[in-house]
């Protein structure tokens, strides 16, 4: 995950290494709230899930056990990432 701060007054994101909002210069302790962003965008995760579903179908048709395990990883790992981004901490 990539950490960043979000300033609700300016509605901009800025790196977690900054100590203040670059636009309104509010200190990090006062108004900006910390958030995390995945390095893979949500549509990238959905694409990986669809590839995993295709691999699961192919493993069922061709009876390849190791491909079934790969397809499970391609489905469940991005799902965890997608739901992990939506949880409030």
Secondary structure, 3 states (H helix, E strand, C coil): CEEEEEECCCCEEEECCCCECCCCCCECCCCCEEEEECCCCHHHHHHHHHHHHHHHHHHHHHCCHHHHHHHHHHHHHHHHHHHHHHCCC
